[in-house]
Amino acid sequence: MVIGSQLDRLFTSPGEPLFDALKQLIVGQAYRHSAYNQVRAAELLGVTRNVLRTLLKRHGPLGER
């Protein structure tokens, strides 16, 4: 499986905490894939809109900079 081998590479490379990086990547990609529609992105990820909004604030484009 390609994803498994890519994850193995990430596990062995130094850098920021992997879990946070993956959450940021997944949330951002789902949000962009759904044309920045929070309801559709939440459905895609299997979470509520409120959970997605919290994740977007913490790990994505809605975060305070």
Secondary structure in CASP SS format (residue, H / E / C, confidence):
PFRMAT SS
TARGET T0000
AUTHOR 0000-0000-0000
METHOD secondary structure of the structure
MODEL  1
M C 1.00
V H 1.00
I H 1.00
G H 1.00
S H 1.00
Q H 1.00
L H 1.00
D H 1.00
R H 1.00
L H 1.00
F H 1.00
T H 1.00
S C 1.00
P C 1.00
G C 1.00
E C 1.00
P C 1.00
L H 1.00
F H 1.00
D H 1.00
A H 1.00
L H 1.00
K H 1.00
Q H 1.00
L H 1.00
I H 1.00
V H 1.00
G H 1.00
Q H 1.00
A H 1.00
Y H 1.00
R H 1.00
H H 1.00
S C 1.00
A C 1.00
Y C 1.00
N C 1.00
Q H 1.00
V H 1.00
R H 1.00
A H 1.00
A H 1.00
E H 1.00
L H 1.00
L H 1.00
G C 1.00
V C 1.00
T C 1.00
R H 1.00
N H 1.00
V H 1.00
L H 1.00
R H 1.00
T H 1.00
L H 1.00
L H 1.00
K H 1.00
R H 1.00
H H 1.00
G C 1.00
P C 1.00
L C 1.00
G C 1.00
E C 1.00
R C 1.00
END
